[in-house]
């Protein structure tokens, strides 16, 4: 450990009370954030406290109250992992779901396994095909498994029942089970798959939807229902290579066509209400992530927009945030994506994931109110307790060298705060207005990437200057920063690691 710093960071969201935030700077392990119960220095007159554990870390008391530094979207979850040595029949997991009793089920190419809180057991579903499936939990507590070529199976908490062509199904080729709800809350179960369009659950039977002929030929991969788009009930269907389709009420199916929106493989659809507006989230494999609102506005996160490292996306889930907001989670072949507001952050093996390929995910709230995110990856199952850890990784700066040596929080000149980090190997990293930017040798803004100290002083004209002492005795750099947007290239975009 190099230093523990409270003070300015202690005014982060939700921590203004007696509890303060702290920054733990560790050698070779990035920067960690936590809530620290006891400040190390007495209060200043303005009620601010400062705790400094190293002479090279300076804390400045702001001359006037400022908005707390919002680090909600910086902290990375902490992951635990389960693999074959924990009882999973196969390392590759394609779907994961928690059942009505809190048991967790994982789908692998060698069949299903169940986790009871201690170990995984693959002997509980031996009557089912040894093949991968997509798992869905419906509102009545039934767990469904949809197989690519083995039919459908459901679990009522006691036993599994398999349905296929021999029991009356029109096909064995399914992608997933989806449950939709109308405006009155009535649920409808649907099966979508690789052929024959949509199948509705009527009683104990599956019945073909009468308007299947209007859908494009080929697989239907996803389904969702909204209640305010187009002024009423709208059903959405995601196809394998013909984009997104919709129908209003009992009207005909038609393809959604919007400027700049040309997805082919619509892998998953997810609906959410936010600030009184209904949203449709679209994971399009090979194209990116989209948010369509009922006012017609469309937002894209993709490689093209510069928000994501990969457009190969899978499932979508949501978890609540303080104040009634939500975080959107998306599995991808380049890590776990978290979207909040318009910002996206990607967590990879560098953050502790077992694999960057996250094939499926599901969110579950425990009886004691803890939100748990389960991930199906190509190296087993990963789990994280959201909000359950005091310490979170804030930055990976310095993780590939000796570590972070300097931390500073100060007013940003526009009513908020900015966070400065000085690291070996990664130069100076600055977080403000929800984004990271970097000063380093590659950008021409530092003569050396090894930074051991950060300090601030006024120059002859009264403008604030930031100085950085480099690791080598002959290297010392100072870059000028005023309270206006930085001219640094890449300013306003998150630093990607």
C-alpha positions as CSV (number, residue, x, y, z in Angstrom):
1,X,0.0,0.0,0.0
2,X,1.3,3.4,-0.9
3,X,-1.3,5.8,0.6
4,X,-4.8,6.1,2.0
5,X,-6.5,9.4,1.2
6,X,-9.9,10.5,2.5
7,X,-10.7,14.2,2.3
8,X,-12.0,15.6,-1.0
9,X,-13.1,12.2,-2.3
10,X,-15.1,11.8,0.9
11,X,-17.9,13.9,-0.6
12,X,-18.9,11.4,-3.2
13,X,-22.5,10.6,-3.9
14,X,-24.3,9.2,-0.8
15,X,-21.2,9.6,1.4
16,X,-21.7,13.2,2.7
17,X,-22.9,12.0,6.1
18,X,-20.5,10.8,8.8
19,X,-19.1,8.2,6.4
20,X,-16.5,9.5,4.0
21,X,-15.0,7.9,0.9
22,X,-11.4,6.9,0.8
23,X,-9.0,6.1,-2.0
24,X,-6.6,3.3,-1.5
25,X,-3.6,3.5,-3.8
26,X,-1.9,0.2,-4.2
27,X,1.3,-0.8,-6.0
28,X,0.5,-2.6,-9.2
29,X,-3.2,-3.0,-8.6
30,X,-4.7,0.3,-9.7
31,X,-6.9,2.6,-7.5
32,X,-9.6,1.4,-5.2
33,X,-12.5,3.3,-3.6
34,X,-14.2,2.7,-0.3
35,X,-16.3,4.3,2.4
36,X,-14.1,5.1,5.4
37,X,-15.7,5.5,8.7
38,X,-13.1,7.5,10.5
39,X,-11.2,10.6,9.1
40,X,-7.6,11.0,10.1
41,X,-7.5,14.8,10.4
42,X,-9.8,17.1,12.3
43,X,-12.5,19.0,10.5
44,X,-11.8,22.3,8.7
45,X,-14.0,25.3,9.4
46,X,-16.1,24.4,6.3
47,X,-16.7,20.9,7.6
48,X,-14.3,19.2,5.2
49,X,-11.8,16.6,6.5
50,X,-8.5,15.6,5.0
51,X,-6.6,12.4,5.5
52,X,-3.2,12.2,3.9
53,X,-0.8,9.2,4.2
54,X,2.0,10.4,2.0
55,X,3.8,13.7,1.7
56,X,3.5,13.5,-2.1
57,X,-0.3,13.6,-1.9
58,X,-1.8,17.1,-1.5
59,X,-5.5,17.9,-0.6
60,X,-7.0,21.3,-1.3
61,X,-10.0,22.7,0.6
62,X,-12.4,24.2,-2.0
63,X,-13.1,27.9,-1.4
64,X,-16.9,27.3,-1.9
65,X,-19.2,24.3,-1.8
66,X,-19.1,22.2,-4.9
67,X,-21.1,19.3,-6.3
68,X,-19.7,16.0,-5.0
69,X,-17.5,14.0,-7.4
70,X,-19.8,11.4,-8.9
71,X,-17.9,8.1,-9.0
72,X,-20.9,5.9,-9.5
73,X,-19.8,4.9,-12.9
74,X,-16.1,4.5,-12.1
75,X,-16.1,1.6,-9.6
76,X,-15.7,-1.9,-11.1
77,X,-17.6,-4.8,-9.6
78,X,-15.6,-7.5,-7.8
79,X,-16.1,-10.9,-9.3
80,X,-16.0,-14.5,-8.0
81,X,-15.8,-17.4,-10.3
82,X,-16.9,-21.0,-10.6
83,X,-15.5,-23.5,-13.1
84,X,-15.2,-27.3,-13.7
85,X,-13.4,-27.8,-10.4
86,X,-16.5,-26.4,-8.6
87,X,-18.7,-29.0,-10.3
88,X,-19.7,-27.4,-13.6
89,X,-19.8,-30.1,-16.3
90,X,-18.1,-27.8,-18.9
91,X,-16.1,-24.5,-18.7
92,X,-18.1,-22.9,-21.5
93,X,-21.4,-21.6,-20.1
94,X,-24.0,-19.9,-22.4
95,X,-26.9,-19.1,-20.1
96,X,-27.4,-18.7,-16.3
97,X,-30.6,-18.1,-14.3
98,X,-31.8,-18.1,-10.7
99,X,-35.0,-20.2,-10.0
100,X,-37.9,-19.4,-7.7
101,X,-36.1,-21.0,-4.7
102,X,-32.8,-19.1,-5.2
103,X,-30.9,-22.0,-6.8
104,X,-28.8,-21.0,-9.8
105,X,-28.8,-22.9,-13.0
106,X,-26.1,-22.9,-15.6
107,X,-26.4,-24.2,-19.2
108,X,-23.4,-25.8,-20.8
109,X,-22.8,-27.9,-24.0
110,X,-22.9,-30.9,-21.6
111,X,-26.2,-30.0,-20.1
112,X,-27.5,-28.2,-17.0
113,X,-25.9,-27.8,-13.5
114,X,-27.5,-26.3,-10.3
115,X,-25.7,-24.3,-7.6
116,X,-27.1,-24.6,-4.1
117,X,-24.8,-22.0,-2.5
118,X,-22.0,-24.4,-1.9
119,X,-21.3,-26.4,-5.0
120,X,-22.6,-27.1,-8.5
121,X,-24.4,-30.3,-9.2
122,X,-24.9,-31.7,-12.7
123,X,-26.9,-34.8,-11.6
124,X,-30.1,-32.9,-11.0
125,X,-31.2,-32.7,-14.7
126,X,-29.8,-36.0,-16.2
127,X,-33.2,-36.6,-17.9
128,X,-32.6,-33.6,-20.1
129,X,-30.5,-33.5,-23.3
130,X,-26.7,-32.9,-22.9
131,X,-26.8,-29.8,-25.0
132,X,-26.7,-26.1,-24.3
133,X,-30.0,-24.1,-23.9
134,X,-31.2,-20.6,-23.1
135,X,-32.7,-20.3,-19.6
136,X,-35.7,-18.1,-18.7
137,X,-37.6,-17.7,-15.4
138,X,-41.3,-16.7,-15.9
139,X,-43.5,-14.8,-13.5
140,X,-45.2,-17.9,-12.2
141,X,-41.8,-19.3,-11.0
142,X,-41.3,-21.8,-13.9
143,X,-37.8,-22.1,-15.2
144,X,-37.7,-22.8,-19.0
145,X,-34.8,-24.2,-21.1
146,X,-35.0,-23.6,-24.9
147,X,-32.8,-26.0,-27.0
148,X,-31.4,-25.3,-30.4
149,X,-32.5,-28.7,-31.7
150,X,-33.9,-30.6,-28.7
151,X,-37.2,-28.8,-28.0
152,X,-38.3,-27.1,-24.8
153,X,-38.1,-28.1,-21.1
154,X,-39.6,-26.6,-18.0
155,X,-39.0,-27.0,-14.3
156,X,-41.7,-26.3,-11.7
157,X,-39.4,-26.5,-8.7
158,X,-39.7,-30.3,-8.4
159,X,-39.1,-31.9,-11.7
160,X,-38.1,-31.2,-15.3
161,X,-40.5,-31.9,-18.2
162,X,-39.3,-32.1,-21.8
163,X,-41.4,-31.2,-24.8
164,X,-40.4,-31.9,-28.4
165,X,-41.9,-33.1,-31.7
166,X,-42.8,-36.4,-30.1
167,X,-45.1,-34.6,-27.6
168,X,-46.7,-32.3,-30.2
169,X,-44.3,-29.5,-30.8
170,X,-44.2,-28.3,-34.4
171,X,-40.4,-28.1,-34.2
172,X,-37.4,-28.8,-32.0
173,X,-35.5,-25.7,-32.9
174,X,-35.8,-22.9,-30.4
175,X,-33.8,-19.8,-29.3
176,X,-35.5,-18.7,-26.1
177,X,-38.7,-18.4,-24.1
178,X,-40.0,-14.8,-23.6
179,X,-42.8,-13.5,-21.4
180,X,-44.7,-10.3,-22.4
181,X,-47.3,-8.4,-20.4
182,X,-50.1,-6.2,-21.7
183,X,-51.2,-2.9,-20.2
184,X,-53.4,-4.7,-17.7
185,X,-50.6,-7.0,-16.5
186,X,-51.8,-10.1,-18.2
187,X,-48.8,-12.3,-19.2
188,X,-48.3,-14.2,-22.4
189,X,-45.6,-16.8,-23.0
190,X,-43.9,-17.0,-26.4
191,X,-41.3,-19.4,-27.9
192,X,-39.1,-18.0,-30.6
193,X,-36.6,-20.0,-32.6
194,X,-34.8,-21.0,-35.7
195,X,-37.9,-21.7,-37.8
196,X,-41.7,-21.4,-37.9
197,X,-41.9,-17.9,-36.5
198,X,-43.6,-17.3,-33.1
199,X,-45.3,-19.9,-30.9
200,X,-47.8,-18.8,-28.2
201,X,-48.5,-20.8,-25.0
202,X,-52.2,-21.5,-24.7
203,X,-52.9,-23.6,-21.7
204,X,-50.5,-26.5,-21.9
205,X,-50.0,-26.3,-25.7
206,X,-47.9,-24.2,-28.1
207,X,-49.9,-22.6,-30.9
208,X,-48.4,-20.9,-34.0
209,X,-49.2,-17.1,-34.2
210,X,-51.6,-16.5,-37.1
211,X,-49.5,-13.7,-38.5
212,X,-46.2,-15.6,-38.8
213,X,-46.4,-15.4,-42.6
214,X,-45.8,-11.6,-42.4
215,X,-42.5,-12.0,-40.5
216,X,-39.3,-12.4,-42.5
217,X,-38.3,-16.0,-43.3
218,X,-35.6,-17.5,-41.1
219,X,-34.9,-17.4,-37.3
220,X,-36.6,-15.0,-34.8
221,X,-34.2,-14.5,-31.9
222,X,-35.9,-12.1,-29.5
223,X,-39.3,-10.7,-28.6
224,X,-40.6,-7.8,-26.4
225,X,-43.7,-5.7,-25.8
226,X,-44.2,-2.0,-25.2
227,X,-47.3,-0.1,-24.2
228,X,-46.7,3.5,-25.3
229,X,-44.8,3.3,-28.6
230,X,-47.1,4.2,-31.4
231,X,-49.8,5.2,-28.9
232,X,-50.6,1.7,-27.7
233,X,-49.6,-1.9,-27.4
234,X,-46.7,-2.8,-29.7
235,X,-45.0,-6.2,-30.1
236,X,-41.4,-6.3,-31.2
237,X,-39.5,-9.2,-32.9
238,X,-35.8,-9.4,-33.5
239,X,-34.7,-11.4,-36.5
240,X,-31.5,-13.2,-37.4
241,X,-30.6,-11.2,-40.5
242,X,-33.5,-9.0,-41.3
243,X,-33.4,-6.4,-38.5
244,X,-36.1,-5.4,-36.0
245,X,-39.9,-5.8,-36.7
246,X,-43.0,-4.6,-34.9
247,X,-46.8,-4.7,-35.0
248,X,-49.3,-2.5,-33.4
249,X,-52.2,-4.4,-31.7
250,X,-53.6,-6.8,-34.3
251,X,-52.1,-4.9,-37.2
252,X,-49.5,-6.3,-39.7
253,X,-45.9,-6.9,-39.0
254,X,-43.5,-4.3,-40.5
255,X,-39.8,-3.6,-40.3
256,X,-38.5,-0.7,-38.3
257,X,-36.6,1.7,-40.4
258,X,-34.8,4.7,-38.9
259,X,-31.9,6.8,-40.1
260,X,-28.6,5.2,-39.0
261,X,-30.4,2.1,-37.6
262,X,-29.6,-0.9,-39.7
263,X,-29.1,-3.9,-37.5
264,X,-29.3,-7.4,-38.9
265,X,-29.0,-9.9,-36.1
266,X,-31.1,-8.7,-33.2
267,X,-29.9,-10.9,-30.3
268,X,-31.9,-9.5,-27.4
269,X,-34.7,-7.0,-26.7
270,X,-35.3,-5.5,-23.2
271,X,-37.9,-3.0,-22.1
272,X,-37.5,-0.4,-19.3
273,X,-39.4,2.6,-18.0
274,X,-37.1,5.5,-17.0
275,X,-38.2,9.0,-15.8
276,X,-41.8,8.3,-17.1
277,X,-40.5,7.3,-20.5
278,X,-40.7,3.8,-22.0
279,X,-37.4,2.5,-23.5
280,X,-36.6,-0.4,-25.8
281,X,-33.0,-1.7,-25.5
282,X,-31.7,-3.6,-28.5
283,X,-28.6,-5.8,-28.5
284,X,-27.7,-6.2,-32.2
285,X,-24.9,-8.7,-32.7
286,X,-22.4,-7.2,-35.1
287,X,-23.9,-3.7,-35.0
288,X,-24.0,-2.5,-31.3
289,X,-26.3,-1.5,-28.6
290,X,-29.3,0.8,-29.1
291,X,-31.8,2.6,-26.9
292,X,-35.1,3.6,-28.6
293,X,-37.5,5.8,-26.6
294,X,-41.2,6.3,-27.1
295,X,-40.5,9.8,-28.3
296,X,-38.7,8.4,-31.3
297,X,-35.1,9.3,-30.1
298,X,-32.4,6.7,-30.7
299,X,-29.0,6.4,-29.0
300,X,-26.3,4.1,-30.2
301,X,-23.3,2.5,-28.3
302,X,-20.9,0.7,-30.7
303,X,-17.4,0.6,-32.0
304,X,-18.5,3.1,-34.7
305,X,-19.6,5.6,-32.0
306,X,-16.4,5.0,-30.0
307,X,-18.3,3.7,-26.9
308,X,-17.6,-0.1,-27.1
309,X,-14.6,-2.2,-28.0
310,X,-16.8,-4.8,-29.7
311,X,-20.2,-4.9,-31.5
312,X,-20.6,-8.6,-30.7
313,X,-23.4,-8.4,-28.1
314,X,-25.6,-11.0,-26.3
315,X,-28.0,-10.6,-23.4
316,X,-29.3,-7.5,-21.6
317,X,-30.2,-7.1,-17.9
318,X,-31.0,-4.2,-15.5
319,X,-30.3,-3.5,-11.9
320,X,-31.7,-0.6,-9.8
321,X,-29.5,2.4,-8.7
322,X,-30.1,4.9,-5.9
323,X,-32.8,7.5,-6.7
324,X,-34.8,5.2,-8.9
325,X,-32.3,5.1,-11.7
326,X,-31.1,1.9,-13.4
327,X,-27.9,0.4,-14.7
328,X,-28.0,-1.6,-18.0
329,X,-25.7,-4.6,-18.2
330,X,-24.8,-6.2,-21.6
331,X,-22.8,-9.4,-22.3
332,X,-20.3,-9.1,-25.1
333,X,-17.3,-10.9,-26.5
334,X,-15.1,-8.2,-25.2
335,X,-16.3,-8.1,-21.6
336,X,-19.2,-7.0,-19.5
337,X,-20.7,-3.6,-20.5
338,X,-22.4,-1.3,-18.0
339,X,-24.5,1.6,-19.3
340,X,-25.7,4.4,-17.1
341,X,-27.1,7.6,-18.6
342,X,-25.2,8.0,-21.9
343,X,-21.9,6.6,-20.6
344,X,-20.7,3.0,-21.1
345,X,-18.0,1.2,-19.2
346,X,-16.5,-2.2,-20.1
347,X,-15.1,-4.6,-17.6
348,X,-12.7,-7.3,-18.8
349,X,-10.3,-9.9,-17.4
350,X,-8.2,-7.0,-16.3
351,X,-11.0,-6.2,-13.8
352,X,-11.2,-9.8,-12.6
353,X,-13.6,-11.5,-15.1
354,X,-12.8,-15.1,-15.8
355,X,-13.3,-14.5,-19.6
356,X,-14.0,-11.5,-21.8
357,X,-16.6,-13.6,-23.6
358,X,-19.8,-13.0,-21.6
359,X,-22.5,-15.1,-23.4
360,X,-25.4,-14.6,-21.0
361,X,-26.3,-12.8,-17.8
362,X,-29.2,-12.4,-15.3
363,X,-29.9,-10.1,-12.4
364,X,-31.4,-11.4,-9.1
365,X,-32.4,-9.7,-5.9
366,X,-31.8,-11.7,-2.8
367,X,-34.4,-11.9,0.1
368,X,-32.2,-9.4,2.0
369,X,-32.3,-6.9,-0.8
370,X,-28.8,-7.5,-2.3
371,X,-28.7,-7.3,-6.1
372,X,-26.6,-10.2,-7.6
373,X,-25.4,-10.3,-11.2
374,X,-24.7,-13.8,-12.6
375,X,-22.6,-14.1,-15.8
376,X,-22.3,-17.0,-18.2
377,X,-18.8,-16.9,-19.7
378,X,-16.6,-19.1,-21.8
379,X,-14.5,-19.8,-18.7
380,X,-17.3,-20.7,-16.3
381,X,-19.8,-18.7,-14.2
382,X,-18.9,-15.3,-12.6
383,X,-20.9,-13.6,-9.9
384,X,-20.8,-10.1,-8.4
385,X,-22.8,-8.6,-5.5
386,X,-23.7,-5.1,-6.6
387,X,-23.3,-2.6,-3.7
388,X,-22.0,-5.3,-1.5
389,X,-18.3,-4.4,-1.5
390,X,-16.9,-1.4,0.3
391,X,-13.8,-1.3,-2.0
392,X,-14.2,-1.0,-5.8
393,X,-11.6,-0.6,-8.5
394,X,-11.7,3.0,-9.8
395,X,-8.9,2.9,-12.3
396,X,-6.4,0.4,-13.7
397,X,-3.8,3.1,-14.1
398,X,-0.4,1.8,-13.0
399,X,-1.7,-1.8,-12.8
400,X,0.9,-3.0,-15.3
401,X,3.8,-1.2,-13.6
402,X,4.6,-0.3,-10.0
403,X,1.2,1.4,-9.3
404,X,-0.4,4.7,-8.5
405,X,1.8,7.2,-6.6
406,X,-0.3,10.4,-6.5
407,X,-4.0,11.3,-6.1
408,X,-5.6,14.7,-5.9
409,X,-9.2,15.9,-5.9
410,X,-10.0,19.6,-6.6
411,X,-12.7,21.9,-7.9
412,X,-13.1,21.8,-11.6
413,X,-14.0,25.4,-12.0
414,X,-17.6,24.8,-13.0
415,X,-19.2,23.8,-9.8
416,X,-17.9,20.2,-9.7
417,X,-14.8,18.3,-8.9
418,X,-12.0,16.5,-10.8
419,X,-9.9,13.6,-9.8
420,X,-6.2,13.4,-10.7
421,X,-4.1,10.2,-10.7
422,X,-0.3,10.0,-11.2
423,X,0.9,6.4,-12.1
424,X,4.0,4.7,-13.2
425,X,3.7,3.6,-16.8
426,X,0.4,5.4,-17.5
427,X,1.2,9.1,-17.0
428,X,-1.5,11.4,-15.6
429,X,-5.1,10.4,-15.6
430,X,-7.9,12.9,-15.0
431,X,-11.6,12.1,-14.3
432,X,-14.1,14.9,-14.6
433,X,-17.6,15.3,-16.1
434,X,-18.0,11.6,-16.1
435,X,-15.0,10.8,-18.3
436,X,-11.3,9.9,-18.1
437,X,-8.6,11.6,-20.1
438,X,-4.9,10.9,-20.1
439,X,-1.7,12.9,-20.5
440,X,1.3,10.7,-21.6
441,X,4.2,10.4,-24.0
442,X,2.1,9.1,-26.8
443,X,-0.1,12.2,-26.8
444,X,2.9,14.5,-26.6
445,X,1.7,16.0,-23.3
446,X,4.3,14.5,-21.0
447,X,8.0,13.8,-21.5
448,X,7.8,10.5,-19.4
449,X,5.0,8.1,-18.4
450,X,6.3,7.5,-14.9
451,X,4.6,10.0,-12.5
452,X,5.4,10.0,-8.8
453,X,4.0,13.3,-7.6
454,X,1.2,15.8,-8.4
455,X,1.2,19.4,-7.1
456,X,-0.6,22.6,-8.0
457,X,0.6,26.2,-7.7
458,X,-0.3,29.5,-9.4
459,X,2.0,30.9,-12.1
460,X,2.9,34.6,-12.6
461,X,-0.4,35.3,-14.4
462,X,-2.5,33.6,-11.6
463,X,-3.4,30.6,-13.7
464,X,-3.1,27.2,-11.9
465,X,-0.4,24.9,-13.0
466,X,0.0,21.2,-12.3
467,X,3.4,19.7,-11.9
468,X,4.4,16.1,-12.1
469,X,7.7,14.6,-10.9
470,X,8.7,11.7,-13.0
471,X,10.4,8.5,-11.9
472,X,13.8,9.4,-13.4
473,X,15.8,12.1,-11.7
474,X,16.2,14.2,-14.8
475,X,12.6,14.1,-15.9
476,X,10.2,16.7,-14.6
477,X,7.2,18.1,-16.5
478,X,4.5,20.7,-15.9
479,X,1.3,21.1,-18.0
480,X,-0.9,24.2,-17.8
481,X,-4.6,23.6,-17.0
482,X,-7.2,26.3,-16.8
483,X,-10.9,26.1,-15.8
484,X,-11.9,25.6,-19.4
485,X,-12.1,22.5,-21.6
486,X,-8.7,21.0,-22.0
487,X,-7.0,21.0,-25.5
488,X,-5.7,17.5,-24.8
489,X,-6.5,15.2,-27.7
490,X,-9.2,12.7,-26.8
491,X,-10.6,15.1,-24.2
492,X,-14.2,14.1,-23.3
493,X,-13.8,10.5,-24.1
494,X,-13.1,7.7,-21.5
495,X,-9.7,6.2,-21.4
496,X,-9.9,2.6,-22.5
497,X,-7.9,-0.1,-20.8
